[in-house]
Every structure is written in structure tokens, then in C-alpha cells.
Amino acid sequence: MMTYATCDDIDVRRNLQDDERNRCQALLEDAAVIIDAYNKKAPDEAKKLVSCSMVLRAMTDTGVPIGATQGSVSALGYSQSWSNSNGSSELYLTKIDKKILGAGNKIGFLNCFKAEES
């Protein structure tokens, strides 16, 4: 399956363990599908950058979920809660990703019908 980045591109940004490479490859393939749904004609450099960003977000475990919009921690009661704008550990495009792909904040109209000739 086609990808716009490689596991080596991810490894440069975050050292991958040997057991993470299969997951990385699968996420890169999924990211390519999502990117193509937004703008298949985006430059290859943009697709590579966004692929890497998407996969790094999905694979990074900092204890605080990526994309968390609210958080709460307690001490002795062992309570912890997070609200996510996106699901945790899933692939998604941020606003900046969409702009990089050339699909953010664009409003347009496509005339799908050919004008009849007289």
C-alpha cells in the first residue's frame, strides 16, 4: 500500500522500538488514505510532513492524551480524567495539517455540469 513517509522518517523524529515498526507502517498507510481524502494533489513534501505529524501524534504516549482539551488530576484519591477533542491514539488532521495540504479554510464552488453548446 502507498505511503507518503517511511518508518525511517518517523524514527528520525522519535526513536522507534523494533516492536513499533509494524504499527508505524500500518499508521502511515492509514494516514495516506486520510490525506488523499483531503487533497490528493498536495505536494509530496506536504504529504510527507503531515503523514509524520499524524503518526507521531498517534504513537506518542506522554501520559496526557494528544489533543486533550481539558484535564484533571487528583492526588490521594487517584483520580484522573481527560476530555479529548479527537480520540486518543487515532489519526486525525489538525488545522495546520489541513493548511499544509492546501485544504484549510477554502470555500469554493465546482460546476460539475458542462454548459450546453447552442
C-alpha positions in Angstrom: 0.0 0.0 0.0 1.2 3.5 -0.7 2.6 5.8 2.0 4.0 9.3 1.9 6.6 8.8 4.6 8.5 5.8 5.9 9.2 4.3 9.3 12.7 5.7 9.0 11.2 9.2 8.7 9.3 8.6 11.9 12.4 7.0 13.6 14.4 10.2 12.9 11.8 12.3 14.8 11.2 9.7 17.6 13.3 6.6 18.2 11.1 3.6 17.3 11.5 0.4 19.1 11.7 -2.8 17.0 8.2 -3.8 18.0 6.7 -0.5 17.0 7.6 -0.7 13.3 4.6 -2.8 12.2 2.2 -0.4 13.9 4.1 2.6 12.4 3.8 1.1 8.9 0.1 0.5 9.3 -0.5 4.0 10.6 1.4 5.5 7.7 -0.8 3.6 5.3 -3.9 4.8 7.0 -2.6 8.4 7.1 -2.1 8.3 3.3 -5.8 7.4 2.8 -6.9 10.3 5.1 -4.5 12.7 3.4 -5.8 11.7 -0.1 -9.3 12.3 1.1 -8.4 15.9 1.9 -6.2 16.8 -1.1 -4.7 14.1 -3.3 -3.0 16.9 -5.3 -1.0 18.3 -2.4 2.8 18.5 -2.9 4.7 15.3 -1.9 6.7 17.3 0.8 3.4 18.4 2.4 2.0 14.9 2.4 5.2 13.6 4.0 5.2 16.2 6.7 1.6 15.7 7.5 2.0 11.9 7.5 4.8 12.1 10.0 2.8 14.5 12.2 -0.3 12.3 12.2 1.6 9.2 13.1 3.7 10.8 15.8 0.5 12.1 17.4 -1.0 8.6 17.4 2.2 6.9 18.7 3.2 9.4 21.4 2.2 8.5 24.9 3.1 11.3 27.2 0.6 10.4 29.9 -1.5 13.3 28.7 -3.5 12.4 25.6 -2.6 14.3 22.5 -5.4 16.6 21.6 -6.7 16.8 25.2 -8.8 19.9 25.6 -9.3 19.6 29.4 -7.6 17.6 32.1 -8.0 16.9 35.8 -5.7 15.2 38.3 -6.2 14.4 41.9 -3.6 13.2 44.4 -4.7 10.8 47.2 -8.0 9.8 45.5 -6.1 8.6 42.5 -8.4 10.3 40.1 -7.6 11.4 36.6 -9.8 12.5 33.7 -9.4 14.0 30.2 -11.6 15.4 27.6 -10.4 14.8 24.0 -11.4 16.8 21.0 -10.2 13.8 19.0 -10.0 10.2 20.1 -6.7 9.2 21.8 -4.2 7.3 19.7 -6.1 7.9 16.5 -5.1 9.5 13.3 -6.5 13.0 12.6 -5.7 16.2 10.7 -5.2 19.4 12.7 -6.0 22.8 11.3 -2.3 23.3 10.4 -2.2 19.9 8.7 -5.1 21.0 6.5 -3.4 24.3 5.7 -0.2 22.5 4.8 -2.2 20.2 2.5 -3.8 23.3 0.9 -7.3 22.3 2.1 -7.8 24.5 5.2 -10.2 27.5 5.1 -11.0 27.2 1.5 -14.5 27.9 0.3 -15.3 27.2 -3.3 -17.7 26.1 -5.9 -17.2 23.5 -8.5 -19.5 23.5 -11.5 -19.9 19.8 -12.4 -22.2 20.4 -15.3 -20.8 21.3 -18.7 -22.6 24.2 -20.4 -24.7 23.1 -23.3 -23.5 24.5 -26.7 -26.0 26.1 -28.9 
